[in-house]
Amino acid sequence: MVLKAENVRREYDGTVALDGVSLSVEAGTVFALIGPNGAGKTTLIRSLTGTTDYEGDIELFGTAPEKTDAQRIGLLPQSFSPPARLTARELLSYYGGLYDHARSVDAVLEDVGMAASADTWYENLSGGQQRRVCVGIALINDPALLVLDEPTTGIDPAGRRDLWQLLETLTTDGTTVFLTTHYMEEAEYLADRVGLLADGSLVATGAPADLIGEYGGESRLEIDVTEDIEPTEAARAVESLGTVETAGRTVSIHGIAPREIGDVLDALDLAGIEYDALSWQQPNLDSVYLTLTGTDVTGSEQSEPETREAETKVETETETETEAEAEAETETEVARHQ
């Protein structure tokens, strides 16, 4: 076991940021931590890497985080600003020089898709390119455990998928990855196991497919009827085909298979019901989070979760500690892992 945490708790000035979190991560796997704004994701990362105080028990490679050899860990904090007047190549060379054994700078630049812009000053790179360089800095020591807090924030979709493939390659070679993300697609694609964090508590852990199967609910067909048609009229036309619910001008039909979509459309045509759009909604991790917490992954309460499609993103996390505490801990965090 690479990482093990039991009953981890962290409190800031009377506010509980973590409340009895327990989890474990096996070697060569990807664990993704998911939660809305302020759920405690970054505080948990800091606790797991020994860069903030905590209550409870944490082990990294069988020892306490603060006693673990930092050269075995690659860490990318959510907020990290390297010297702006150095090039991507110079930054990787500098940070690589802080370790006893570092990877080839050119190899890391190639891995993170920055070979073509290697000699551009960091301040002149786009936000997505800067984040790639930061990922490269976390990889320069060839870590056994890679800890990434929102690693693909600001990276375009194509670049995000490139990094996913890189992380897949790393885990195939034995690297363990622990990441937080606000992209549900990212967690479903990458993670062997996910943890759903809400108000400082871990409400569920497991393989994405297992959690979706248990808590995600049924697939459904959603139909947006035209303005001059009452949704209840459309519901009556298709109620023999499945369970029907209406919300506004949207008619949701549960309990049908994709091959039955044609039957639904035939029934609407037969009844003279017009519609503007239809979509097939598959349950996903958003659905799971909504079912278990009563909120979507943006932290918004949902009064009718069965009729609303969950958002696929969660905003960058703002923790409950003060700005001074956050800044001090980030500086400590970066310094310890260089």
C-alpha positions as CSV (number, residue, x, y, z in Angstrom):
1,M,0.0,0.0,0.0
2,V,1.5,3.3,-1.1
3,L,-0.9,5.6,0.8
4,K,-3.1,5.0,3.8
5,A,-5.2,7.4,5.8
6,E,-7.4,6.7,8.8
7,N,-9.8,9.2,10.5
8,V,-8.0,12.3,9.2
9,R,-9.3,15.5,10.7
10,R,-8.3,19.2,10.1
11,E,-9.9,22.2,11.7
12,Y,-9.3,25.9,10.9
13,D,-10.5,28.4,13.5
14,G,-13.5,26.4,14.5
15,T,-14.3,25.4,11.0
16,V,-14.0,21.6,10.2
17,A,-12.2,21.2,6.8
18,L,-11.7,17.4,7.1
19,D,-13.9,15.2,9.3
20,G,-12.7,11.7,9.7
21,V,-11.4,10.9,6.2
22,S,-10.2,7.3,5.6
23,L,-8.8,6.0,2.3
24,S,-6.1,3.8,0.8
25,V,-4.2,3.8,-2.5
26,E,-2.5,0.8,-4.0
27,A,0.8,0.9,-6.0
28,G,0.4,1.6,-9.7
29,T,-3.1,2.9,-9.5
30,V,-4.9,6.2,-10.0
31,F,-7.1,7.6,-7.2
32,A,-9.2,10.7,-8.1
33,L,-10.7,12.9,-5.4
34,I,-13.9,14.7,-6.4
35,G,-15.8,17.3,-4.6
36,P,-17.3,20.8,-5.0
37,N,-15.8,24.2,-4.1
38,G,-14.6,24.1,-0.5
39,A,-15.2,20.4,0.1
40,G,-11.7,20.0,1.6
41,K,-9.7,18.5,-1.4
42,T,-6.7,20.7,-1.1
43,T,-6.6,20.4,2.7
44,L,-6.6,16.7,2.3
45,I,-3.7,16.8,-0.2
46,R,-1.7,19.0,2.2
47,S,-2.4,16.5,5.0
48,L,-1.4,13.5,3.0
49,T,1.9,15.1,1.9
50,G,2.8,16.4,5.4
51,T,2.5,20.1,4.6
52,T,-0.2,21.0,7.1
53,D,-1.1,19.8,10.6
54,Y,-3.7,17.1,10.9
55,E,-5.3,14.7,13.4
56,G,-5.5,11.0,12.6
57,D,-3.1,8.5,11.0
58,I,-1.5,8.8,7.6
59,E,1.2,6.6,6.1
60,L,3.2,7.2,2.9
61,F,5.3,4.2,1.9
62,G,4.7,2.8,5.4
63,T,5.9,5.9,7.3
64,A,4.4,9.3,8.4
65,P,4.2,11.9,5.6
66,E,6.6,14.3,7.3
67,K,9.2,11.6,7.6
68,T,8.9,10.2,4.0
69,D,11.7,10.7,1.6
70,A,10.5,13.7,-0.4
71,Q,12.5,12.5,-3.5
72,R,10.0,9.7,-3.9
73,I,7.1,12.1,-4.3
74,G,6.2,14.5,-7.2
75,L,3.8,17.2,-6.1
76,L,1.9,19.8,-8.1
77,P,-0.1,22.2,-5.8
78,Q,-3.2,23.9,-7.1
79,S,-1.4,27.3,-6.8
80,F,2.2,27.2,-8.0
81,S,4.1,30.0,-9.7
82,P,7.7,29.3,-10.7
83,P,10.1,32.0,-11.7
84,A,8.5,33.8,-14.7
85,R,11.8,34.9,-16.4
86,L,13.1,31.4,-16.9
87,T,12.3,29.3,-20.0
88,A,10.5,25.9,-19.7
89,R,13.8,24.2,-20.2
90,E,15.5,26.2,-17.6
91,L,12.8,25.6,-15.1
92,L,12.9,21.9,-15.5
93,S,16.7,22.0,-15.3
94,Y,16.6,24.1,-12.1
95,Y,14.1,21.8,-10.3
96,G,15.8,18.7,-11.6
97,G,19.0,19.9,-10.0
98,L,17.3,19.8,-6.6
99,Y,17.1,16.0,-6.7
100,D,19.8,13.3,-6.4
101,H,18.4,11.6,-9.5
102,A,16.4,13.4,-12.1
103,R,14.9,12.5,-15.5
104,S,16.1,13.9,-18.8
105,V,14.8,17.5,-19.3
106,D,14.2,16.9,-23.0
107,A,12.3,13.7,-22.2
108,V,10.0,15.4,-19.7
109,L,9.4,18.3,-22.1
110,E,8.4,15.8,-24.8
111,D,6.1,14.0,-22.3
112,V,4.1,17.1,-21.4
113,G,4.0,18.5,-24.9
114,M,6.3,21.4,-24.4
115,A,9.3,20.5,-26.6
116,A,8.4,23.0,-29.3
117,S,8.1,25.9,-26.7
118,A,11.0,24.7,-24.5
119,D,13.0,28.0,-24.9
120,T,10.1,30.4,-24.3
121,W,10.0,32.3,-21.1
122,Y,7.4,31.0,-18.6
123,E,5.6,34.4,-18.5
124,N,5.1,34.3,-22.2
125,L,3.5,30.9,-22.3
126,S,-0.3,30.5,-22.4
127,G,-2.1,29.4,-19.2
128,G,-2.4,25.9,-20.5
129,Q,1.3,25.7,-21.5
130,Q,2.3,27.0,-18.0
131,R,0.2,24.3,-16.4
132,R,2.0,21.7,-18.6
133,V,5.4,23.0,-17.5
134,C,4.2,22.7,-13.8
135,V,3.2,19.1,-14.5
136,G,6.7,18.6,-15.9
137,I,8.3,20.0,-12.8
138,A,6.3,17.4,-10.7
139,L,7.6,14.6,-13.0
140,I,11.3,15.7,-13.1
141,N,12.3,13.5,-10.2
142,D,10.6,10.4,-11.7
143,P,8.4,10.0,-8.5
144,A,7.0,6.8,-7.2
145,L,3.9,8.7,-6.1
146,L,2.6,11.6,-8.1
147,V,0.3,14.0,-6.3
148,L,-1.6,16.4,-8.6
149,D,-4.1,19.1,-7.4
150,E,-6.2,20.1,-10.4
151,P,-3.5,19.1,-12.9
152,T,-5.4,20.0,-16.1
153,T,-7.0,23.3,-15.1
154,G,-6.5,25.7,-18.0
155,I,-5.4,23.1,-20.5
156,D,-7.3,22.8,-23.7
157,P,-9.3,19.5,-24.3
158,A,-6.6,18.1,-26.7
159,G,-3.8,18.8,-24.3
160,R,-5.9,17.4,-21.4
161,R,-6.2,14.1,-23.3
162,D,-2.5,14.1,-24.0
163,L,-1.8,14.4,-20.3
164,W,-4.3,11.6,-19.6
165,Q,-2.4,9.3,-21.9
166,L,0.9,10.3,-20.1
167,L,-0.6,9.5,-16.7
168,E,-1.8,6.1,-18.1
169,T,1.7,5.4,-19.3
170,L,3.2,6.3,-15.9
171,T,0.8,4.0,-14.0
172,T,1.6,1.2,-16.4
173,D,5.2,1.7,-15.5
174,G,4.4,1.5,-11.8
175,T,3.8,5.1,-10.8
176,T,1.0,5.7,-8.3
177,V,-1.1,8.8,-9.0
178,F,-3.3,10.7,-6.5
179,L,-5.2,13.6,-8.1
180,T,-8.0,16.1,-7.5
181,T,-10.1,17.1,-10.5
182,H,-13.1,19.2,-11.4
183,Y,-13.6,17.3,-14.6
184,M,-15.9,14.3,-14.1
185,E,-14.9,12.9,-17.5
186,E,-11.3,13.0,-16.3
187,A,-12.0,11.0,-13.2
188,E,-14.1,8.4,-15.1
189,Y,-11.4,8.0,-17.7
190,L,-8.3,7.9,-15.5
191,A,-9.2,6.6,-12.1
192,D,-9.1,3.1,-10.8
193,R,-10.9,4.3,-7.7
194,V,-12.5,7.6,-6.8
195,G,-13.4,9.3,-3.6
196,L,-16.4,11.6,-3.3
197,L,-15.7,14.4,-0.7
198,A,-18.5,16.6,0.7
199,D,-18.2,19.1,3.6
200,G,-14.9,17.5,4.7
201,S,-16.3,13.9,4.7
202,L,-15.7,11.1,2.3
203,V,-19.2,9.9,1.4
204,A,-18.1,7.1,-0.9
205,T,-15.1,5.4,-2.5
206,G,-14.9,2.8,-5.2
207,A,-14.3,2.1,-8.9
208,P,-16.2,4.6,-11.0
209,A,-18.2,2.0,-12.8
210,D,-19.2,0.3,-9.5
211,L,-20.4,3.6,-8.0
212,I,-22.3,4.6,-11.1
213,G,-24.0,1.2,-11.2
214,E,-25.0,1.4,-7.5
215,Y,-26.0,5.0,-7.2
216,G,-26.2,6.6,-10.7
217,G,-29.8,5.7,-11.4
218,E,-31.3,4.8,-14.8
219,S,-30.5,6.1,-18.2
220,R,-33.2,8.3,-19.6
221,L,-34.4,10.0,-22.7
222,E,-35.1,13.7,-22.4
223,I,-37.4,15.5,-24.9
224,D,-37.9,19.2,-25.1
225,V,-41.4,19.8,-26.5
226,T,-42.4,22.9,-28.4
227,E,-43.7,26.0,-26.6
228,D,-47.3,25.5,-27.6
229,I,-47.4,21.9,-26.3
230,E,-48.0,21.0,-22.7
231,P,-45.4,18.5,-21.4
232,T,-48.2,16.6,-19.7
233,E,-49.8,16.0,-23.1
234,A,-46.5,14.6,-24.4
235,A,-46.1,12.5,-21.2
236,R,-49.5,10.9,-21.8
237,A,-48.5,10.0,-25.4
238,V,-45.5,7.9,-24.2
239,E,-46.4,6.8,-20.7
240,S,-47.0,3.2,-21.9
241,L,-43.3,3.0,-22.9
242,G,-41.6,3.9,-19.6
243,T,-41.7,6.0,-16.4
244,V,-42.4,9.6,-17.4
245,E,-41.6,12.8,-15.5
246,T,-42.0,16.4,-16.6
247,A,-40.2,19.6,-15.7
248,G,-41.0,22.7,-17.6
249,R,-41.0,21.8,-21.3
250,T,-38.8,18.7,-20.7
251,V,-40.2,15.3,-20.7
252,S,-38.0,12.6,-19.2
253,I,-38.6,8.9,-19.9
254,H,-37.0,6.3,-17.7
255,G,-36.8,2.6,-18.0
256,I,-36.3,2.3,-21.8
257,A,-33.4,1.0,-23.8
258,P,-31.7,3.0,-26.6
259,R,-33.3,0.8,-29.2
260,E,-36.7,1.9,-28.0
261,I,-36.1,5.6,-28.8
262,G,-37.7,5.1,-32.2
263,D,-40.9,3.8,-30.5
264,V,-41.1,7.0,-28.4
265,L,-40.7,9.2,-31.5
266,D,-43.4,7.2,-33.3
267,A,-45.8,7.6,-30.3
268,L,-45.1,11.4,-30.3
269,D,-45.7,11.6,-34.1
270,L,-48.9,9.6,-33.8
271,A,-50.2,12.0,-31.1
272,G,-49.2,15.0,-33.1
273,I,-46.7,16.1,-30.5
274,E,-43.9,18.4,-31.8
275,Y,-40.5,18.6,-30.1
276,D,-37.4,20.8,-30.5
277,A,-34.7,18.4,-29.2
278,L,-34.0,15.1,-27.6
279,S,-31.0,13.7,-25.7
280,W,-30.0,10.4,-24.2
281,Q,-28.7,10.8,-20.7
282,Q,-26.4,8.2,-19.2
283,P,-25.7,8.1,-15.4
284,N,-22.3,9.3,-14.4
285,L,-20.3,10.4,-11.4
286,D,-22.2,13.6,-11.3
287,S,-25.4,11.5,-10.9
288,V,-23.7,9.6,-8.1
289,Y,-22.6,12.7,-6.2
290,L,-26.1,14.2,-6.5
291,T,-27.7,11.0,-5.2
292,L,-25.4,10.7,-2.2
293,T,-25.2,14.3,-1.1
294,G,-28.3,16.1,-2.4
295,T,-26.1,18.6,-4.2
296,D,-24.5,18.7,-7.6
297,V,-20.7,19.0,-8.0
298,T,-20.9,22.7,-8.0
299,G,-22.3,22.5,-4.5
300,S,-25.8,23.6,-5.5
301,E,-28.8,22.0,-3.9
302,Q,-31.2,20.2,-6.2
303,S,-34.9,19.9,-5.3
304,E,-35.6,17.5,-8.2
305,P,-32.4,15.6,-8.9
306,E,-34.1,13.0,-11.1
307,T,-35.1,15.6,-13.7
308,R,-31.9,17.6,-13.9
309,E,-28.7,16.9,-15.7
310,A,-25.7,17.3,-13.4
311,E,-22.9,19.7,-14.4
312,T,-19.7,18.2,-15.6
313,K,-17.3,20.6,-13.9
314,V,-16.7,21.9,-10.5
315,E,-15.0,25.3,-9.9
316,T,-11.4,25.5,-8.7
317,E,-11.5,24.9,-5.0
318,T,-11.4,27.7,-2.4
319,E,-10.5,26.2,1.0
320,T,-11.9,27.4,4.3
321,E,-8.6,28.5,5.8
322,T,-7.6,32.2,5.7
323,E,-5.6,33.6,2.8
324,A,-2.6,33.9,5.1
325,E,-2.7,30.3,6.1
326,A,-3.2,29.1,2.5
327,E,-0.2,31.1,1.3
328,A,2.0,30.0,4.1
329,E,1.1,26.3,3.6
330,T,1.6,26.5,-0.2
331,E,5.1,27.9,0.3
332,T,5.9,25.1,2.8
333,E,4.4,22.5,0.5
334,V,6.5,23.5,-2.5
335,A,9.7,23.9,-0.5
336,R,9.4,20.5,1.1
337,H,9.1,18.7,-2.3
338,Q,11.9,20.4,-4.1
